[in-house]
Structure formats: C-alpha cells, structure tokens
Amino acid sequence: MADALEGCPAIRQDVDRLESWVQKNLMRFNKGKCGVLHLGRNNPMYQYRLGHGLLESSCMERDLGVLVDDRLTMS
C-alpha cells in the first residue's frame, strides 16, 4: 500500500517483477481480472501499468464474496 507518492514506485516495481516472472514462466495475466482499489483520503490515485496497458481503478472490489469499497466498508 502506498500512502504517499513516494510509495508508488515501490508498488510499480513489484508489479514489474510479477510481469517478469509471468513472462519467464510462459504464463499470462488475465488483465480483465486485475484492478486497483485506491484506499484513503490522501491517496495520490497513481495509475499502474501491467505490461503496456493501464490497470483499471475502481471504487469497490469483490473478494471471496465480500465487497470492499475505497472507504473499507464491507458488505
């Protein structure tokens, strides 16, 4: 999680490492299932890339049947 603009390059580097690992293992990400959930009031809303395409951001994501929004409200 990046709570300041300085943390965004670290997340970008992690995403790049994942992309490199996937390529070395002859696999692919399903980019349609990858997304960014920006949390916090002061979040810089940095745009992340996976390969050549931007990852879509959303205000709510579902994980294991639980909806989590950008305010950490769960339902």
Backbone bond lengths (Angstrom), bond angles and torsions (degrees), N, CA, C in turn:
res aa  C-N    CA-C-N  psi(-1)  N-CA   C-N-CA  omega(-1)  CA-C   N-CA-C  phi
1 M - - - 1.447 - - 1.520 107.99 -
2 A 1.307 115.72 136.64 1.454 120.79 178.54 1.516 108.44 -111.66
3 D 1.323 116.73 113.36 1.458 119.35 179.56 1.518 111.72 -97.26
4 A 1.315 116.84 2.56 1.454 122.08 176.48 1.526 107.79 -147.41
5 L 1.312 116.49 161.12 1.454 120.80 -178.96 1.531 111.63 -58.39
6 E 1.333 117.16 -26.98 1.464 120.65 -179.68 1.532 112.25 -67.29
7 G 1.329 117.84 -25.27 1.458 120.82 -178.87 1.521 113.72 -81.65
8 C 1.316 117.87 -15.51 1.462 121.77 -177.35 1.529 113.61 -63.00
9 P 1.331 119.66 -41.87 1.471 118.33 177.34 1.531 113.26 -62.20
10 A 1.318 118.36 -31.15 1.463 120.82 178.19 1.523 110.42 -66.71
11 I 1.318 117.04 -41.25 1.468 120.11 176.88 1.521 109.48 -66.85
12 R 1.316 117.60 -41.95 1.468 121.82 177.85 1.524 110.56 -58.03
13 Q 1.324 116.58 -41.60 1.466 120.98 179.23 1.531 110.72 -64.57
14 D 1.322 117.53 -39.15 1.463 120.96 177.08 1.525 111.18 -64.00
15 V 1.328 117.54 -41.80 1.466 121.18 178.28 1.530 109.93 -64.91
16 D 1.337 116.75 -39.58 1.466 120.37 177.17 1.529 111.15 -63.02
17 R 1.325 117.26 -39.88 1.470 120.75 177.71 1.525 111.35 -63.40
18 L 1.335 116.38 -41.13 1.465 119.71 176.39 1.522 110.91 -61.68
19 E 1.315 117.23 -44.59 1.462 121.61 179.00 1.526 110.55 -61.12
20 S 1.309 117.61 -41.22 1.466 121.65 178.21 1.525 111.08 -64.50
21 W 1.317 116.92 -43.23 1.467 121.30 178.99 1.524 110.53 -61.95
22 V 1.327 116.72 -42.63 1.461 121.61 179.88 1.525 110.39 -61.97
23 Q 1.324 117.39 -43.25 1.458 120.89 -179.85 1.525 111.52 -65.91
24 K 1.333 117.23 -41.53 1.473 120.80 179.43 1.519 111.76 -63.64
25 N 1.329 116.91 -31.77 1.458 121.93 -178.55 1.525 113.16 -96.78
26 L 1.346 115.71 13.53 1.463 122.84 176.56 1.530 112.28 53.21
27 M 1.318 114.73 44.91 1.467 121.67 178.76 1.526 108.48 -118.62
28 R 1.330 115.79 176.42 1.463 121.13 176.62 1.516 109.98 -139.46
29 F 1.324 115.67 147.03 1.454 121.14 170.79 1.517 108.27 -82.22
30 N 1.313 116.72 145.05 1.459 120.70 168.32 1.531 104.98 -88.49
31 K 1.313 116.45 93.98 1.463 121.16 -174.37 1.520 112.36 -62.88
32 G 1.324 116.54 -22.50 1.457 119.83 176.38 1.517 112.69 -68.08
33 K 1.324 117.30 -20.27 1.462 121.48 178.83 1.521 112.35 -101.12
34 C 1.311 116.98 2.61 1.469 121.29 179.17 1.521 108.55 -102.79
35 G 1.321 116.18 138.44 1.454 119.81 179.45 1.518 111.78 -157.80
36 V 1.293 114.94 174.43 1.462 122.54 -178.48 1.517 108.78 -121.24
37 L 1.314 116.63 129.80 1.456 122.90 173.67 1.519 107.13 -113.63
38 H 1.326 116.65 109.24 1.462 121.84 -178.60 1.524 108.82 -82.86
39 L 1.321 116.38 122.93 1.463 121.75 -179.02 1.520 110.85 -109.95
40 G 1.313 117.00 146.45 1.466 121.79 173.78 1.511 113.69 96.28
41 R 1.313 114.97 154.69 1.465 121.36 -178.85 1.516 112.93 -72.81
42 N 1.326 116.57 -36.49 1.465 120.25 -175.34 1.520 112.35 -98.23
43 N 1.312 117.31 20.86 1.452 120.98 -178.79 1.527 109.82 -66.73
44 P 1.342 117.59 131.15 1.465 119.92 -178.00 1.532 113.91 -72.81
45 M 1.345 118.64 -4.08 1.468 123.02 178.33 1.527 111.93 55.08
46 Y 1.307 116.24 43.28 1.462 123.35 179.80 1.526 109.92 -61.84
47 Q 1.309 117.92 141.05 1.464 123.34 177.38 1.529 108.95 -89.88
48 Y 1.323 117.46 126.98 1.456 122.28 -179.48 1.518 110.17 -107.21
49 R 1.326 116.31 147.32 1.458 122.92 179.76 1.519 109.57 -113.25
50 L 1.311 114.87 147.74 1.450 122.12 170.71 1.512 105.02 -125.60
51 G 1.323 116.43 105.79 1.457 120.12 -171.47 1.512 108.53 70.83
52 H 1.332 116.18 -125.15 1.464 120.51 -178.27 1.521 113.29 -97.48
53 G 1.329 117.48 -9.69 1.456 120.01 -176.33 1.513 113.32 -104.85
54 L 1.321 115.64 149.82 1.456 121.21 175.88 1.522 109.83 -75.57
55 L 1.330 116.29 142.36 1.455 120.77 173.47 1.521 108.29 -80.40
56 E 1.315 116.02 138.00 1.461 120.03 178.70 1.520 109.74 -72.84
57 S 1.313 115.83 143.02 1.461 120.16 174.63 1.523 108.26 -104.48
58 S 1.318 115.29 152.69 1.456 119.80 178.99 1.518 109.42 -142.69
59 C 1.314 115.72 166.16 1.458 120.01 179.06 1.526 110.87 -97.00
60 M 1.365 117.44 -4.42 1.459 120.98 -178.41 1.526 109.16 -154.43
61 E 1.336 116.44 139.46 1.460 121.81 177.03 1.516 109.59 -134.16
62 R 1.316 116.35 150.82 1.465 122.49 177.16 1.522 108.17 -108.19
63 D 1.330 115.84 131.29 1.460 121.85 176.73 1.516 108.12 -138.97
64 L 1.314 116.43 122.71 1.464 122.40 -178.46 1.524 111.96 53.79
65 G 1.335 116.16 37.26 1.454 121.26 177.24 1.511 115.10 82.48
66 V 1.322 118.19 -0.02 1.464 121.97 -179.52 1.528 108.60 -107.28
67 L 1.326 115.84 127.68 1.457 120.77 175.43 1.519 109.47 -86.14
68 V 1.326 116.05 129.75 1.465 122.00 177.38 1.522 106.59 -124.05
69 D 1.351 116.08 128.74 1.455 118.35 178.45 1.520 110.76 -105.40
70 D 1.330 115.46 179.44 1.471 120.99 -175.35 1.524 112.91 -67.32
71 R 1.323 118.17 -9.37 1.469 122.04 175.55 1.516 111.32 -102.60
72 L 1.324 116.07 9.06 1.472 124.66 -177.94 1.517 113.06 63.50
73 T 1.337 116.34 26.37 1.453 120.96 172.35 1.521 106.96 -79.68
74 M 1.320 117.06 131.42 1.458 120.26 -177.64 1.524 110.15 -116.41
75 S 1.323 115.01 142.37 1.468 119.74 175.95 1.512 109.55 -145.12
